[in-house]
């Protein structure tokens, strides 16, 4: 069997695990990792939870650590096009051969009383691969929540909780306080915590958890802050003031994410990691995170942004308002059934001249017909094109060079669009 066949077969098996759905808990992942020799204990780690900004913050920290001379693993989810995107080492996705090797290793050990879920299996693969390749550091993003998330098997040197909003209520709780308790479950004894949480009740919950575990809590706006300065920003930190900082990611909200990264670097440096101000600045500036305010074409301007919940949609709306108000914007949008679709559409549609409703190829996707009545209340120029590829092609073929096309609403929609562009590069050169 060729490597290509082995790769395809193992991915088919992994994706088939999705039939088990989402099962929160640590017993299965613990059993798997014990069978693998507990690879998660062989490297230092940073754990990142929260509603938005996890990937941007995790990738920035991985970049900074790599620039500083460390071998660094990065585990994130979901992937946009290929499964390999979930597991990176030194800013490179692992190879197909690595995926097959880690799959075979995880498959070979006893899983306990039930089959692992897709996310449990993928998490075990990542931790095994980081151990196998002997990384110095791994930056690990939670999948859902924190307390019972499969990634919560690690023993991090630093925990980060980006922000909190109402999401995944069926699994995490119906209130901000309940969801905060779940995400705050990544806090460990005597391990510092950096957070961007702003709600008073959420802060109160995190303080209670941190105090109970003797974990120092560093809060954005309290222990550290930023001041924006003509596209750059100045950082006023725990012990340092760093000026004229730039982030490689678009959007004002990325400055807040960058502040959490800088505070994390200050804390890590207390353990003599040697992250110099120049390496930190360079890492932030060089950081890339696909599918988040990612511009893939300039004529017409094509912008990809997952905008997969209300906060993310509001951030995208802010960018459209501030930067693309002089263009006719076509919104190609598809939303999953567990997301607040009405508030998301109300955030985005007022800045657009046309909307194309679509649906990604995942069982949790809302049929575009269900989005139509909500959209119709705000805009008259609406098209329903259920297939994402056809929706994107139609948007491009009917756009003028000075128009903008925004593809958003779900990372799955963005992933299908990116795959389309990779297979058909001519789509992005219509007017070039």
C-alpha positions as CSV (number, residue, x, y, z in Angstrom):
1,X,0.0,0.0,0.0
2,X,1.4,3.4,-0.9
3,X,1.8,6.3,1.5
4,X,-1.1,8.1,-0.3
5,X,-3.4,5.1,0.2
6,X,-2.4,4.7,3.9
7,X,-3.0,8.4,4.4
8,X,-6.4,8.3,2.8
9,X,-7.4,5.1,4.7
10,X,-6.4,6.5,8.1
11,X,-8.2,9.8,7.5
12,X,-11.3,7.9,6.4
13,X,-11.2,6.0,9.7
14,X,-10.6,9.1,11.8
15,X,-13.5,11.0,10.1
16,X,-15.7,8.0,10.6
17,X,-15.3,8.6,14.4
18,X,-17.5,11.7,14.0
19,X,-20.5,9.3,14.3
20,X,-19.8,9.2,18.0
21,X,-20.4,12.9,18.3
22,X,-19.0,15.1,21.0
23,X,-18.3,13.4,24.4
24,X,-16.6,15.5,27.0
25,X,-14.4,13.8,29.6
26,X,-10.8,12.8,30.2
27,X,-11.0,9.0,30.9
28,X,-10.6,7.9,27.3
29,X,-7.8,10.3,26.4
30,X,-6.0,9.4,29.6
31,X,-6.2,5.7,28.8
32,X,-4.9,6.3,25.3
33,X,-2.0,8.4,26.4
34,X,-1.0,6.0,29.1
35,X,-0.8,3.3,26.4
36,X,1.5,5.7,24.4
37,X,3.8,6.3,27.4
38,X,2.3,9.7,28.3
39,X,4.0,11.7,25.6
40,X,2.4,14.9,26.9
41,X,4.7,14.8,29.9
42,X,7.9,15.0,27.8
43,X,7.6,18.6,26.7
44,X,6.6,22.0,28.1
45,X,3.2,23.3,27.1
46,X,0.9,26.3,27.0
47,X,-2.9,25.8,27.1
48,X,-5.2,28.2,25.3
49,X,-9.0,28.3,25.9
50,X,-11.7,30.9,25.3
51,X,-14.4,31.8,22.8
52,X,-12.5,33.8,20.2
53,X,-8.9,34.4,19.4
54,X,-7.5,31.1,20.5
55,X,-5.9,30.2,17.2
56,X,-4.5,33.7,16.6
57,X,-2.9,33.8,20.1
58,X,-1.6,30.2,19.9
59,X,0.0,30.6,16.5
60,X,1.6,33.9,17.6
61,X,3.2,32.2,20.7
62,X,4.4,29.3,18.6
63,X,6.0,31.7,16.1
64,X,7.7,33.7,18.9
65,X,9.0,30.6,20.6
66,X,10.3,29.2,17.2
67,X,12.0,32.5,16.3
68,X,13.6,32.3,19.8
69,X,15.3,29.0,19.0
70,X,12.9,26.4,20.4
71,X,11.4,23.5,18.6
72,X,7.7,24.1,18.9
73,X,4.5,22.1,18.3
74,X,1.1,23.8,17.6
75,X,-2.2,22.0,17.9
76,X,-5.4,23.8,16.8
77,X,-8.8,23.0,15.4
78,X,-10.7,22.9,13.1
79,X,-8.6,22.5,10.0
80,X,-9.7,24.5,6.9
81,X,-8.6,22.2,4.0
82,X,-6.4,19.4,5.2
83,X,-6.3,17.5,8.5
84,X,-2.5,18.1,8.7
85,X,-3.2,21.8,9.5
86,X,-4.2,20.7,13.0
87,X,-0.6,19.6,13.9
88,X,2.3,21.8,13.1
89,X,6.0,21.8,14.2
90,X,8.1,24.9,13.7
91,X,5.3,26.5,11.7
92,X,5.1,23.6,9.2
93,X,2.2,21.2,9.0
94,X,3.3,17.7,9.7
95,X,3.7,15.4,6.7
96,X,1.3,12.7,5.5
97,X,3.8,10.1,6.7
98,X,3.7,11.7,10.2
99,X,-0.1,11.6,10.2
100,X,0.0,7.9,9.3
101,X,2.6,7.1,11.9
102,X,0.7,8.9,14.7
103,X,-2.5,7.3,13.6
104,X,-1.0,3.8,13.7
105,X,0.4,4.5,17.2
106,X,-2.9,5.7,18.6
107,X,-4.8,2.9,16.9
108,X,-2.5,0.3,18.5
109,X,-3.2,1.1,22.1
110,X,-6.3,0.2,24.2
111,X,-8.9,3.0,24.3
112,X,-10.8,1.9,27.4
113,X,-14.5,1.2,27.6
114,X,-15.6,3.1,24.5
115,X,-14.3,4.2,21.2
116,X,-12.6,7.6,21.1
117,X,-14.3,10.5,19.5
118,X,-12.8,12.2,16.4
119,X,-11.3,15.0,18.6
120,X,-10.0,12.6,21.2
121,X,-8.2,10.6,18.6
122,X,-6.8,13.7,16.9
123,X,-5.6,15.1,20.2
124,X,-3.8,11.9,21.0
125,X,-2.2,11.9,17.6
126,X,-0.9,15.5,18.1
127,X,0.5,14.8,21.6
128,X,2.1,11.6,20.4
129,X,3.7,13.4,17.4
130,X,5.0,16.2,19.6
131,X,6.6,13.6,21.9
132,X,8.0,11.6,19.0
133,X,9.6,14.6,17.4
134,X,10.9,15.9,20.7
135,X,9.5,19.4,20.7
136,X,10.7,21.7,23.5
137,X,7.3,23.5,23.7
138,X,3.8,22.8,22.5
139,X,1.0,25.4,22.3
140,X,-2.3,23.5,22.7
141,X,-5.7,25.0,21.8
142,X,-8.8,23.5,23.4
143,X,-11.6,22.1,21.2
144,X,-14.6,23.0,23.4
145,X,-14.8,24.4,26.9
146,X,-11.8,23.3,28.9
147,X,-12.5,21.3,32.1
148,X,-13.5,18.2,30.3
149,X,-11.9,18.9,26.9
150,X,-9.5,16.2,25.7
151,X,-6.6,18.7,25.7
152,X,-7.0,19.2,29.5
153,X,-4.8,16.2,30.0
154,X,-1.6,18.3,29.7
155,X,0.3,20.0,32.6
156,X,1.0,23.5,31.2
157,X,3.5,26.1,32.3
158,X,0.9,28.8,31.4
159,X,-2.8,28.9,30.9
160,X,-4.6,31.5,28.7
161,X,-8.3,32.1,28.6
162,X,-9.0,34.6,25.8
163,X,-12.6,35.8,26.3
164,X,-16.0,34.3,27.1
165,X,-19.3,34.5,25.3
166,X,-22.4,32.3,25.1
167,X,-21.5,29.3,22.9
168,X,-22.0,25.5,22.9
169,X,-24.7,25.9,25.5
170,X,-25.9,22.3,25.3
171,X,-22.4,21.2,26.4
172,X,-21.0,24.1,28.5
173,X,-24.0,25.8,30.2
174,X,-26.6,28.4,29.6
175,X,-24.9,31.4,31.4
176,X,-21.6,33.2,31.1
177,X,-20.8,32.1,34.7
178,X,-21.4,28.4,33.8
179,X,-19.4,28.6,30.6
180,X,-16.6,30.4,32.4
181,X,-16.4,27.6,35.0
182,X,-15.9,25.1,32.1
183,X,-13.3,27.1,30.4
184,X,-11.6,28.0,33.7
185,X,-11.2,24.2,34.2
186,X,-7.9,24.5,32.4
187,X,-6.4,26.4,35.4
188,X,-3.9,24.3,37.2
189,X,-2.3,24.4,40.7
190,X,0.3,27.1,40.9
191,X,0.2,27.7,37.1
192,X,-0.2,31.4,36.1
193,X,-3.2,32.4,34.0
194,X,-3.5,35.2,31.5
195,X,-7.0,36.3,30.4
196,X,-8.9,38.8,28.3
197,X,-12.2,38.1,30.0
198,X,-14.1,41.4,30.7
199,X,-17.6,40.5,32.2
200,X,-17.7,41.0,35.9
201,X,-19.4,37.7,36.7
202,X,-16.9,35.8,34.5
203,X,-13.9,37.6,36.2
204,X,-15.4,36.6,39.5
205,X,-15.6,33.0,38.5
206,X,-12.0,32.9,37.2
207,X,-10.7,34.6,40.4
208,X,-12.4,32.0,42.6
209,X,-10.9,29.2,40.6
210,X,-7.5,30.7,40.4
211,X,-7.5,31.5,44.2
212,X,-8.5,27.9,45.0
213,X,-5.5,26.6,43.0
214,X,-3.0,29.3,44.1
215,X,-2.7,30.3,40.4
216,X,-1.7,34.0,39.7
217,X,-4.3,35.6,37.5
218,X,-3.2,38.4,35.1
219,X,-6.1,40.2,33.5
220,X,-6.1,42.4,30.4
221,X,-7.0,46.0,31.4
222,X,-5.8,45.5,34.9
223,X,-2.3,43.8,35.0
224,X,-1.5,44.9,31.4
225,X,-3.0,47.2,28.8
226,X,-2.5,48.6,25.3
227,X,-2.9,52.0,23.6
228,X,-3.5,52.0,19.9
229,X,-1.3,54.2,17.7
230,X,-2.0,54.6,14.0
231,X,-2.2,51.0,13.1
232,X,0.4,50.0,15.7
233,X,0.1,49.9,19.5
234,X,2.0,50.5,22.6
235,X,2.0,47.8,25.3
236,X,2.1,48.6,29.0
237,X,2.9,45.3,30.7
238,X,3.7,43.5,33.9
239,X,7.3,44.8,33.9
240,X,7.9,46.2,30.4
241,X,6.7,48.9,28.2
242,X,7.0,48.1,24.5
243,X,6.2,50.7,21.9
244,X,5.3,50.7,18.2
245,X,4.2,47.0,18.1
246,X,2.6,45.6,14.9
247,X,0.6,42.4,14.5
248,X,0.6,40.5,11.2
249,X,-3.1,39.9,11.5
250,X,-5.8,42.3,10.3
251,X,-8.5,43.8,12.6
252,X,-8.5,46.0,15.7
253,X,-9.5,43.0,17.8
254,X,-6.1,41.4,17.0
255,X,-4.4,44.1,19.1
256,X,-6.3,42.8,22.2
257,X,-5.2,39.2,21.2
258,X,-1.6,40.5,20.8
259,X,-1.7,42.0,24.3
260,X,-2.4,38.5,25.8
261,X,0.5,37.2,23.8
262,X,2.9,39.9,25.1
263,X,1.8,39.3,28.7
264,X,2.3,35.6,28.2
265,X,5.8,36.2,26.9
266,X,6.6,38.3,30.0
267,X,5.4,35.5,32.3
268,X,7.4,32.9,30.3
269,X,10.5,35.0,30.6
270,X,10.3,34.7,34.4
271,X,11.5,31.2,33.8
272,X,14.5,32.4,31.8
273,X,13.2,31.5,28.3
274,X,15.1,34.4,26.8
275,X,12.3,35.8,24.6
276,X,13.9,39.0,23.5
277,X,11.8,42.1,22.7
278,X,13.0,41.9,19.1
279,X,12.0,38.3,18.8
280,X,8.6,39.0,20.3
281,X,8.0,41.9,18.0
282,X,9.1,39.9,15.0
283,X,7.0,36.9,15.9
284,X,3.9,39.0,16.2
285,X,4.6,40.8,12.9
286,X,5.2,37.5,11.1
287,X,2.3,35.6,12.5
288,X,-0.2,34.3,10.0
289,X,-3.5,32.6,10.8
290,X,-5.5,31.5,7.7
291,X,-9.2,32.1,7.4
292,X,-9.3,35.1,9.7
293,X,-9.5,38.4,7.8
294,X,-7.4,36.7,5.1
295,X,-7.2,38.6,1.8
296,X,-6.7,36.2,-1.1
297,X,-7.4,38.6,-4.0
298,X,-7.2,42.3,-4.5
299,X,-9.3,42.7,-7.7
300,X,-12.0,42.0,-6.8
301,X,-11.0,42.1,-3.2
302,X,-11.8,38.7,-1.7
303,X,-11.8,38.4,2.1
304,X,-12.1,35.1,4.0
305,X,-13.1,35.3,7.6
306,X,-14.6,32.4,9.7
307,X,-16.8,34.8,11.7
308,X,-18.3,31.7,13.2
309,X,-20.1,33.3,16.2
310,X,-21.5,36.7,17.3
311,X,-18.3,38.2,18.6
312,X,-16.4,37.2,15.5
313,X,-19.2,38.5,13.2
314,X,-19.1,41.8,15.1
315,X,-15.3,42.0,14.7
316,X,-15.7,41.3,10.9
317,X,-18.4,44.0,10.7
318,X,-16.1,46.5,12.3
319,X,-13.4,45.7,9.7
320,X,-15.9,46.0,6.8
321,X,-17.2,49.3,8.2
322,X,-13.7,50.8,8.8
323,X,-11.9,49.6,5.7
324,X,-14.3,48.7,2.9
325,X,-17.1,51.3,3.2
326,X,-16.2,52.6,-0.3
327,X,-16.9,49.3,-2.0
328,X,-19.9,47.3,-2.9
329,X,-19.6,44.2,-0.8
330,X,-21.1,40.8,-1.6
331,X,-21.5,38.6,1.5
332,X,-21.2,34.8,0.8
333,X,-22.4,33.4,4.1
334,X,-23.2,30.0,5.6
335,X,-23.8,29.3,9.3
336,X,-24.0,26.2,11.5
337,X,-27.2,25.3,13.4
338,X,-25.7,25.9,16.8
339,X,-24.8,29.5,16.2
340,X,-26.8,32.7,16.8
341,X,-27.5,33.2,13.1
342,X,-29.9,36.2,13.5
343,X,-27.5,38.4,15.5
344,X,-24.6,37.3,13.2
345,X,-26.6,38.4,10.1
346,X,-27.7,41.6,11.7
347,X,-24.0,42.4,12.4
348,X,-22.8,41.8,8.8
349,X,-25.6,42.5,6.3
350,X,-25.9,46.3,6.9
351,X,-22.5,46.8,5.4
352,X,-23.2,44.7,2.3
353,X,-25.0,45.4,-1.0
354,X,-25.7,41.8,-1.9
355,X,-25.9,38.5,0.0
356,X,-25.5,34.9,-1.2
357,X,-26.7,32.3,1.2
358,X,-24.9,29.0,1.1
359,X,-24.3,25.9,3.2
360,X,-21.0,24.0,4.0
361,X,-20.8,20.2,3.6
362,X,-21.3,19.3,7.3
363,X,-24.3,17.9,9.0
364,X,-24.6,20.8,11.4
365,X,-25.0,23.4,8.6
366,X,-28.2,25.4,8.5
367,X,-30.1,25.2,5.2
368,X,-29.8,28.6,3.5
369,X,-33.6,28.6,3.1
370,X,-33.8,29.1,6.9
371,X,-31.5,32.1,6.8
372,X,-33.5,33.7,3.9
373,X,-36.4,35.2,6.0
374,X,-33.9,36.8,8.4
375,X,-31.7,38.2,5.6
376,X,-34.8,39.4,3.6
377,X,-35.7,41.8,6.5
378,X,-32.4,43.7,5.9
379,X,-31.6,43.5,2.2
380,X,-33.4,42.8,-1.0
381,X,-30.6,41.5,-3.2
382,X,-30.4,37.9,-2.0
383,X,-29.5,34.7,-3.8
384,X,-29.6,31.1,-2.4
385,X,-26.8,28.9,-3.8
386,X,-26.5,25.9,-1.4
387,X,-23.2,24.7,-2.8
388,X,-20.3,26.8,-1.5
389,X,-18.1,26.4,-4.6
390,X,-21.0,27.5,-6.9
391,X,-21.8,30.4,-4.5
392,X,-18.2,31.6,-4.5
393,X,-17.9,31.3,-8.3
394,X,-21.1,33.2,-8.9
395,X,-20.0,36.0,-6.6
396,X,-16.7,36.3,-8.5
397,X,-18.2,36.1,-12.0
398,X,-20.8,38.8,-11.2
399,X,-18.4,41.2,-9.4
400,X,-16.6,44.2,-10.8
401,X,-12.9,44.8,-10.2
402,X,-13.6,47.4,-7.5
403,X,-16.1,45.2,-5.6
404,X,-15.4,43.2,-2.5
405,X,-16.4,39.7,-1.7
406,X,-16.6,38.6,1.9
407,X,-16.8,34.8,2.5
408,X,-17.9,34.2,6.1
409,X,-20.2,32.7,8.7
410,X,-18.3,29.4,9.4
411,X,-14.8,28.1,9.2
412,X,-16.2,25.2,7.2
413,X,-17.5,27.7,4.5
414,X,-14.0,29.3,4.5
415,X,-12.3,25.9,4.2
416,X,-14.4,24.9,1.2
417,X,-13.6,28.3,-0.4
418,X,-9.9,27.9,0.2
419,X,-9.9,24.4,-1.3
420,X,-11.7,25.7,-4.3
421,X,-9.1,28.5,-4.8
422,X,-6.3,25.9,-4.4
423,X,-7.7,23.7,-7.1
424,X,-8.6,26.6,-9.4
425,X,-6.1,29.4,-9.1
426,X,-7.5,31.1,-12.2
427,X,-10.5,32.2,-10.0
428,X,-8.3,34.6,-8.2
429,X,-6.8,36.1,-11.3
430,X,-10.0,37.2,-13.1
431,X,-9.0,40.8,-13.3
432,X,-5.3,40.6,-12.5
